[in-house]
């Protein structure tokens, strides 16, 4: 029995591109997109909702009202300086995107798993790196959705 393509790790890739925001708020690509494939350890996409319980005092039944929806994309990269694994020879991609934490970057991401593609824009909301098990160091970046009319799209 064949393993479905989305379950095969070698069919996963993440492309991250820093964005430039003009005076009107439009986003354009800053530099050539960088792909994390050979050093991609993990990628996850999660939808978040914010609700508030609003019900009359005479009711014992909860009535959660949706206030906001959002998403988070977390990417974990194995920190490796070999140019053969990276589109750039200066080191791990996530560290380059997070180099100026004083002004968080807006990043376009394209996450491909098998033939499925998720595309969206997020602001760098969290970045950390450090030693992990089995002798490797990883960098982990979390992007949180930005409200610029570019809700993540999904192509099956």
Residue frames as a rotation matrix with the C-alpha (Angstrom) as fourth column:
UNK 1
0.583 0.812 0.000 0.00
0.812 -0.583 0.000 0.00
0.000 0.000 -1.000 0.00
UNK 2
-0.243 -0.678 0.693 1.41
0.652 -0.643 -0.401 3.37
0.718 0.355 0.599 -1.00
UNK 3
-0.306 0.070 -0.950 1.82
0.819 -0.489 -0.300 6.16
-0.486 -0.869 0.092 1.56
UNK 4
0.700 0.613 0.366 -0.22
0.714 -0.614 -0.337 9.24
0.018 0.497 -0.868 0.56
UNK 5
0.034 -0.762 0.646 2.01
0.640 -0.480 -0.600 12.09
0.768 0.434 0.471 -0.62
UNK 6
0.438 0.121 0.891 1.03
-0.362 -0.883 0.298 14.52
0.823 -0.453 -0.342 2.18
UNK 7
0.988 -0.052 0.148 2.43
-0.117 0.381 0.917 12.07
-0.104 -0.923 0.370 4.76
UNK 8
0.471 -0.872 0.136 5.88
0.862 0.422 -0.280 11.99
0.187 0.249 0.950 3.17
UNK 9
0.471 -0.330 -0.818 8.28
0.438 -0.717 0.542 14.48
-0.765 -0.614 -0.193 4.73
UNK 10
-0.582 -0.802 0.133 10.27
0.525 -0.246 0.815 14.98
-0.621 0.544 0.564 1.53
UNK 11
-0.323 0.544 0.775 7.18
0.825 -0.239 0.512 16.48
0.463 0.805 -0.371 -0.08
UNK 12
0.678 0.507 -0.532 7.05
0.715 -0.624 0.315 19.40
-0.172 -0.594 -0.786 2.41
UNK 13
-0.449 -0.803 0.393 8.53
0.827 -0.539 -0.158 22.82
0.338 0.254 0.906 1.75
UNK 14
0.538 0.529 -0.657 8.14
0.700 -0.714 -0.001 26.32
-0.470 -0.459 -0.754 3.20
UNK 15
-0.264 -0.546 0.795 8.91
0.814 -0.568 -0.120 29.47
0.517 0.616 0.595 1.22
UNK 16
0.412 0.324 -0.851 9.25
0.782 -0.606 0.148 32.66
-0.468 -0.726 -0.503 3.29
UNK 17
-0.234 -0.436 0.869 9.60
0.800 -0.594 -0.082 36.14
0.552 0.676 0.488 1.78
UNK 18
-0.489 0.013 -0.872 10.02
0.641 -0.673 -0.369 39.34
-0.592 -0.739 0.321 3.81
UNK 19
0.239 0.703 0.670 7.55
0.950 -0.313 -0.011 42.04
0.203 0.639 -0.742 2.74
UNK 20
-0.927 -0.375 -0.018 7.86
0.374 -0.921 -0.109 45.78
0.024 -0.108 0.994 2.21
UNK 21
0.079 0.971 -0.226 4.86
0.944 -0.146 -0.296 47.84
-0.321 -0.190 -0.928 3.35
UNK 22
-0.625 -0.277 0.730 4.26
0.584 -0.787 0.201 51.02
0.519 0.552 0.653 1.32
UNK 23
-0.973 0.195 0.125 2.45
-0.232 -0.812 -0.536 54.17
-0.003 -0.551 0.835 2.52
UNK 24
-0.190 0.965 -0.183 -0.91
-0.867 -0.077 0.493 52.75
0.461 0.252 0.851 1.37
UNK 25
0.069 0.175 0.982 -0.35
-0.809 0.586 -0.047 49.51
-0.584 -0.791 0.182 3.28
UNK 26
0.862 0.211 -0.461 0.25
-0.475 0.653 -0.590 47.35
0.177 0.727 0.663 0.20
UNK 27
0.420 -0.708 0.568 2.73
-0.274 0.497 0.823 44.50
-0.865 -0.502 0.015 0.52
UNK 28
0.792 -0.280 -0.543 5.45
-0.511 0.184 -0.840 43.69
0.335 0.942 0.002 -2.00
UNK 29
0.821 -0.531 -0.211 8.28
0.565 0.810 0.159 41.15
0.086 -0.249 0.965 -1.93
UNK 30
0.768 -0.605 -0.212 11.53
-0.378 -0.694 0.613 42.54
-0.518 -0.391 -0.761 -0.45
UNK 31
-0.307 -0.924 -0.229 14.02
-0.863 0.169 0.477 40.01
-0.402 0.344 -0.849 -1.81
UNK 32
-0.329 0.120 -0.937 14.16
-0.595 0.744 0.305 36.69
0.733 0.658 -0.173 -3.56
UNK 33
0.671 0.659 0.338 12.05
-0.695 0.402 0.596 34.14
0.257 -0.635 0.728 -1.73
UNK 34
-0.535 -0.839 0.097 13.97
-0.805 0.472 -0.359 31.67
0.256 -0.271 -0.928 0.43
UNK 35
0.456 0.693 -0.559 12.91
-0.530 0.716 0.455 28.04
0.715 0.089 0.693 0.63
UNK 36
-0.327 -0.469 0.820 13.34
-0.911 0.386 -0.143 25.81
-0.249 -0.795 -0.553 3.66
UNK 37
0.590 0.495 -0.638 13.33
-0.639 0.769 0.006 22.19
0.494 0.404 0.770 2.53
UNK 38
0.150 -0.615 -0.774 16.41
0.133 0.788 -0.601 20.16
0.980 -0.013 0.200 3.48
UNK 39
-0.856 -0.508 -0.099 16.58
0.190 -0.131 -0.973 21.84
0.482 -0.851 0.208 6.89
UNK 40
-0.154 0.891 0.427 12.84
-0.764 -0.381 0.521 21.99
0.627 -0.246 0.739 7.65
UNK 41
-0.982 -0.182 -0.040 12.22
-0.110 0.740 -0.663 20.06
0.151 -0.647 -0.747 10.87
UNK 42
-0.444 0.886 -0.133 8.57
0.835 0.355 -0.419 20.92
-0.324 -0.298 -0.898 11.39
UNK 43
-0.933 0.308 0.185 5.81
-0.209 -0.885 0.417 23.20
0.292 0.350 0.890 10.18
UNK 44
-0.549 0.803 -0.230 2.37
0.814 0.453 -0.362 23.63
-0.187 -0.387 -0.903 11.70
UNK 45
-0.782 0.441 0.440 -0.66
-0.128 -0.805 0.580 25.70
0.610 0.397 0.685 10.83
UNK 46
-0.623 0.550 -0.556 -3.30
0.779 0.371 -0.506 26.47
-0.072 -0.748 -0.659 13.43
UNK 47
-0.246 0.664 0.706 -6.58
0.198 -0.679 0.707 28.40
0.949 0.313 0.035 13.36
UNK 48
-0.845 -0.029 -0.534 -7.47
0.533 -0.115 -0.838 30.41
-0.037 -0.993 0.113 16.46
UNK 49
-0.038 0.856 0.515 -10.77
0.413 -0.456 0.788 31.94
0.910 0.243 -0.336 17.54
UNK 50
-0.992 -0.126 -0.029 -11.67
0.084 -0.456 -0.886 34.41
0.099 -0.881 0.463 20.25
UNK 51
-0.166 0.985 -0.038 -15.12
0.428 0.107 0.897 34.11
0.888 0.133 -0.440 21.76
UNK 52
-0.894 0.024 0.448 -17.03
-0.400 -0.495 -0.771 35.69
0.204 -0.869 0.452 24.60
UNK 53
-0.652 0.695 -0.303 -19.80
0.731 0.683 -0.006 34.03
0.203 -0.225 -0.953 26.53
UNK 54
-0.889 0.453 0.073 -22.87
-0.458 -0.884 -0.093 36.26
0.023 -0.117 0.993 26.22
UNK 55
-0.525 0.774 -0.353 -26.15
0.496 0.616 0.612 34.91
0.691 0.147 -0.708 27.53
UNK 56
0.080 0.628 0.774 -29.09
-0.439 -0.675 0.593 36.29
0.895 -0.387 0.222 29.52
UNK 57
-0.648 -0.334 0.684 -29.12
-0.742 0.076 -0.666 35.86
0.171 -0.939 -0.297 33.26
UNK 58
0.230 0.858 0.460 -32.17
-0.870 0.393 -0.297 33.62
-0.436 -0.332 0.837 32.93
UNK 59
0.789 0.028 -0.614 -30.29
-0.440 0.723 -0.532 31.01
0.429 0.690 0.583 30.87
UNK 60
0.571 -0.606 0.554 -28.03
-0.356 0.425 0.832 28.25
-0.740 -0.672 0.027 32.12
UNK 61
0.656 -0.287 0.698 -26.84
0.683 0.619 -0.387 27.43
-0.321 0.731 0.602 28.60
UNK 62
-0.243 -0.832 -0.499 -23.58
0.291 -0.553 0.781 28.93
-0.925 0.045 0.376 27.37
UNK 63
0.840 0.409 0.356 -23.82
0.476 -0.242 -0.845 31.16
-0.260 0.880 -0.398 24.32
UNK 64
-0.100 -0.966 -0.240 -20.29
0.471 -0.258 0.843 31.73
-0.876 -0.029 0.481 22.98
UNK 65
0.917 0.381 -0.117 -20.21
0.128 -0.560 -0.819 34.56
-0.377 0.736 -0.562 20.47
UNK 66
0.223 -0.856 0.467 -17.40
0.971 0.237 -0.029 34.65
-0.086 0.460 0.884 17.93
UNK 67
0.703 -0.053 -0.709 -15.42
0.116 -0.975 0.189 37.90
-0.702 -0.215 -0.679 18.20
UNK 68
0.291 -0.696 -0.656 -12.31
-0.914 -0.405 0.025 37.24
-0.283 0.592 -0.754 16.11
UNK 69
0.926 -0.178 0.334 -10.66
0.243 0.956 -0.163 34.58
-0.290 0.231 0.928 14.03
UNK 70
0.469 -0.835 -0.288 -6.99
-0.870 -0.493 0.016 34.26
-0.156 0.243 -0.958 13.27
UNK 71
0.950 -0.226 -0.217 -4.21
0.144 0.930 -0.337 31.83
0.278 0.289 0.916 12.51
UNK 72
0.455 -0.879 0.146 -0.63
-0.687 -0.241 0.686 30.96
-0.567 -0.412 -0.713 13.41
UNK 73
0.867 -0.344 -0.359 2.06
-0.058 0.648 -0.759 29.34
0.494 0.679 0.543 11.31
UNK 74
0.597 -0.716 0.362 5.05
-0.563 -0.053 0.825 27.86
-0.571 -0.696 -0.435 13.17
UNK 75
0.803 -0.453 -0.387 8.18
-0.174 0.442 -0.880 26.79
0.570 0.774 0.276 11.30
UNK 76
0.698 -0.643 0.315 11.13
-0.285 0.154 0.946 24.96
-0.657 -0.750 -0.076 12.86
UNK 77
0.789 -0.516 -0.334 14.43
-0.367 0.040 -0.929 24.99
0.493 0.856 -0.158 10.97
UNK 78
0.716 -0.677 -0.171 17.51
0.653 0.562 0.508 22.90
-0.248 -0.475 0.844 11.72
UNK 79
0.806 -0.456 -0.379 20.31
-0.435 -0.889 0.144 25.42
-0.402 0.049 -0.914 12.08
UNK 80
0.393 -0.630 0.670 22.86
0.687 0.685 0.241 24.48
-0.611 0.366 0.702 9.44
UNK 81
0.309 -0.342 -0.888 25.39
-0.337 -0.912 0.234 26.69
-0.889 0.227 -0.397 7.66
UNK 82
-0.536 -0.520 0.665 26.00
0.410 0.528 0.743 24.41
-0.738 0.671 -0.070 4.69
UNK 83
-0.493 0.301 -0.816 25.18
-0.646 -0.755 0.113 26.37
-0.582 0.583 0.567 1.55
UNK 84
-0.948 0.112 -0.298 24.17
-0.150 0.668 0.729 23.13
0.281 0.735 -0.617 -0.18
UNK 85
-0.540 0.783 -0.308 21.04
0.842 0.500 -0.205 23.02
-0.007 -0.370 -0.929 2.01
UNK 86
0.033 0.514 -0.857 20.17
0.511 -0.746 -0.427 26.70
-0.859 -0.424 -0.287 1.86
UNK 87
0.650 0.232 0.724 19.29
0.751 -0.342 -0.565 29.23
0.117 0.911 -0.396 -0.81
UNK 88
0.751 -0.473 0.461 21.79
-0.415 -0.881 -0.228 31.55
0.514 -0.020 -0.857 0.83
UNK 89
0.209 -0.764 -0.610 25.26
0.427 0.633 -0.646 30.86
0.880 -0.125 0.459 2.17
UNK 90
-0.418 -0.435 0.798 25.09
-0.376 -0.717 -0.588 33.16
0.827 -0.545 0.136 5.20
UNK 91
-0.987 -0.048 0.155 23.27
-0.161 0.390 -0.907 30.86
-0.017 -0.920 -0.392 7.58
UNK 92
-0.616 0.787 0.034 19.83
0.742 0.594 -0.309 29.82
-0.263 -0.165 -0.950 8.76
UNK 93
-0.529 0.481 0.699 16.91
0.457 -0.533 0.712 31.57
0.715 0.696 0.062 7.07
UNK 94
0.498 0.820 -0.284 14.75
0.691 -0.177 0.701 32.14
0.524 -0.545 -0.655 10.16
UNK 95
0.088 -0.561 -0.823 17.59
0.841 -0.401 0.363 33.93
-0.534 -0.724 0.436 11.94
UNK 96
-0.852 -0.389 0.350 17.92
0.523 -0.669 0.528 36.26
0.028 0.633 0.773 8.95
UNK 97
-0.151 0.885 0.440 14.20
0.445 -0.337 0.830 37.08
0.883 0.321 -0.343 9.01
UNK 98
0.727 0.468 -0.503 14.30
0.620 -0.132 0.773 37.71
0.295 -0.874 -0.386 12.76
UNK 99
-0.228 -0.973 -0.025 17.48
0.883 -0.195 -0.427 39.81
0.410 -0.120 0.904 12.72
UNK 100
-0.857 -0.018 0.514 15.65
-0.106 -0.972 -0.211 43.04
0.504 -0.236 0.831 13.51
UNK 101
-0.439 0.708 -0.552 13.23
0.836 0.547 0.036 42.14
0.328 -0.446 -0.833 16.29
UNK 102
-0.760 0.139 -0.635 12.67
0.272 -0.818 -0.506 45.81
-0.590 -0.558 0.584 17.16
UNK 103
-0.249 0.714 -0.654 10.47
-0.859 -0.475 -0.191 46.14
-0.447 0.514 0.732 14.08
UNK 104
-0.195 0.182 0.964 8.76
-0.001 0.983 -0.186 42.80
-0.981 -0.037 -0.191 13.47
UNK 105
-0.889 -0.229 -0.396 8.82
-0.392 -0.064 0.918 41.68
-0.235 0.971 -0.033 9.86
UNK 106
0.370 0.926 0.068 5.77
-0.610 0.298 -0.734 40.90
-0.700 0.230 0.676 7.80
UNK 107
-0.736 -0.668 0.108 6.42
-0.443 0.596 0.670 37.71
-0.512 0.445 -0.735 5.90
UNK 108
0.324 0.748 -0.580 4.63
-0.943 0.304 -0.135 35.99
0.075 0.590 0.804 3.04
UNK 109
-0.519 -0.486 0.703 4.62
-0.530 0.828 0.181 32.22
-0.671 -0.279 -0.687 3.45
UNK 110
0.279 0.529 -0.802 3.85
-0.885 0.465 -0.001 29.44
0.372 0.710 0.598 1.04
UNK 111
-0.378 -0.322 0.868 3.60
-0.705 0.708 -0.044 26.05
-0.600 -0.628 -0.495 2.76
UNK 112
0.118 0.340 -0.933 3.47
-0.880 0.471 0.060 23.04
0.459 0.814 0.355 0.45
UNK 113
-0.436 -0.179 0.882 2.69
-0.595 0.793 -0.133 19.53
-0.676 -0.583 -0.452 1.66
UNK 114
-0.310 0.271 0.911 2.32
0.614 0.789 -0.026 17.01
-0.726 0.552 -0.411 -1.15
UNK 115
-0.561 0.179 0.808 0.05
0.721 -0.375 0.583 18.72
0.407 0.910 0.081 -3.67
UNK 116
0.573 0.776 -0.266 -1.60
0.799 -0.454 0.395 20.94
0.186 -0.438 -0.879 -1.01
UNK 117
-0.526 -0.740 0.419 -0.53
0.643 -0.668 -0.374 24.59
0.556 0.073 0.828 -0.76
UNK 118
0.547 0.589 -0.595 -1.28
0.822 -0.512 0.248 27.19
-0.158 -0.625 -0.764 1.95
UNK 119
-0.410 -0.643 0.647 -0.42
0.710 -0.670 -0.216 30.82
0.572 0.371 0.731 1.22
UNK 120
0.723 0.671 -0.164 -0.74
0.633 -0.547 0.547 33.83
0.277 -0.500 -0.821 3.53
UNK 121
-0.065 -0.685 0.726 0.88
0.028 -0.728 -0.685 36.83
0.997 -0.024 0.067 5.23
UNK 122
0.720 0.281 -0.634 1.92
0.602 0.201 0.773 37.01
0.345 -0.938 -0.024 8.85
UNK 123
0.522 -0.571 0.633 3.85
-0.613 -0.768 -0.188 39.16
0.593 -0.290 -0.751 11.26
UNK 124
-0.246 -0.702 -0.668 6.81
0.197 0.639 -0.744 37.63
0.949 -0.314 -0.019 13.06
UNK 125
0.551 0.584 0.596 5.33
-0.461 -0.383 0.801 37.22
0.696 -0.716 0.058 16.54
UNK 126
0.765 -0.335 0.550 7.79
-0.432 0.367 0.824 34.83
-0.478 -0.868 0.136 18.16
UNK 127
0.573 -0.661 -0.485 11.31
-0.318 0.366 -0.875 33.60
0.755 0.655 0.000 17.48
UNK 128
0.575 -0.489 0.655 13.56
-0.704 0.110 0.701 31.38
-0.416 -0.865 -0.281 19.55
UNK 129
0.498 -0.486 -0.718 16.51
-0.365 0.634 -0.682 29.11
0.786 0.602 0.138 19.02
UNK 130
0.158 -0.473 0.867 18.42
-0.973 0.075 0.218 26.72
-0.168 -0.878 -0.449 21.18
UNK 131
-0.804 -0.549 -0.227 19.73
-0.578 0.812 0.082 23.21
0.139 0.197 -0.970 21.61
UNK 132
0.423 0.906 0.015 17.38
-0.902 0.419 0.106 20.33
0.090 -0.059 0.994 21.17
UNK 133
0.470 -0.203 0.859 17.75
-0.299 0.879 0.372 16.58
-0.830 -0.432 0.352 21.59
UNK 134
0.690 -0.239 0.683 19.99
0.591 0.731 -0.342 14.47
-0.417 0.640 0.646 19.37
UNK 135
-0.158 -0.975 -0.160 22.73
0.699 -0.224 0.679 17.06
-0.697 -0.005 0.717 19.03
UNK 136
-0.385 0.035 0.922 21.03
0.816 -0.454 0.358 19.56
0.431 0.890 0.146 16.76
UNK 137
-0.714 0.206 -0.669 20.11
0.235 -0.830 -0.506 23.19
-0.660 -0.519 0.544 17.24
UNK 138
-0.264 0.696 0.668 16.86
0.946 0.050 0.322 24.50
0.191 0.716 -0.671 15.84
UNK 139
-0.976 0.146 -0.160 15.31
-0.116 -0.976 -0.183 27.89
-0.183 -0.160 0.970 15.27
UNK 140
-0.397 0.910 0.123 11.55
0.915 0.403 -0.025 28.25
-0.073 0.103 -0.992 15.62
UNK 141
-0.990 0.121 -0.074 9.50
-0.131 -0.980 0.148 31.14
-0.055 0.156 0.986 14.24
UNK 142
-0.300 0.952 0.066 5.82
0.837 0.296 -0.461 31.82
-0.458 -0.083 -0.885 14.69
UNK 143
-0.968 0.135 0.212 3.93
0.024 -0.791 0.611 34.03
0.250 0.596 0.763 12.27
UNK 144
-0.414 0.881 -0.229 0.54
0.540 0.035 -0.841 35.45
-0.733 -0.471 -0.491 13.26
UNK 145
-0.094 0.451 0.887 -1.93
0.992 -0.032 0.122 36.52
0.083 0.892 -0.445 10.59
UNK 146
-0.847 -0.141 -0.513 -2.11
0.194 -0.980 -0.051 40.16
-0.495 -0.143 0.857 9.55
UNK 147
0.153 0.986 0.065 -5.34
0.622 -0.045 -0.781 41.89
-0.768 0.160 -0.621 8.59
UNK 148
-0.548 -0.342 -0.764 -4.44
-0.352 -0.734 0.581 43.12
-0.759 0.587 0.282 5.13
UNK 149
0.384 0.798 -0.464 -7.16
-0.817 0.060 -0.573 41.30
-0.430 0.599 0.676 3.25
UNK 150
-0.109 -0.507 -0.855 -4.84
-0.785 0.572 -0.240 38.37
0.610 0.645 -0.460 2.55
UNK 151
0.464 0.340 0.818 -6.50
-0.782 0.590 0.198 35.57
-0.416 -0.732 0.540 4.46
UNK 152
-0.598 -0.745 0.295 -4.51
-0.511 0.638 0.577 32.35
-0.618 0.194 -0.762 4.03
UNK 153
0.338 0.668 -0.663 -5.65
-0.941 0.233 -0.245 30.50
-0.009 0.707 0.707 0.95
UNK 154
-0.216 -0.317 0.924 -5.66
-0.351 0.908 0.229 26.75
-0.911 -0.275 -0.308 0.52
UNK 155
0.127 0.193 -0.973 -5.22
-0.988 0.110 -0.107 24.94
0.086 0.975 0.204 -2.77
UNK 156
0.428 0.052 0.902 -5.96
-0.386 0.913 0.130 21.20
-0.818 -0.404 0.411 -2.63
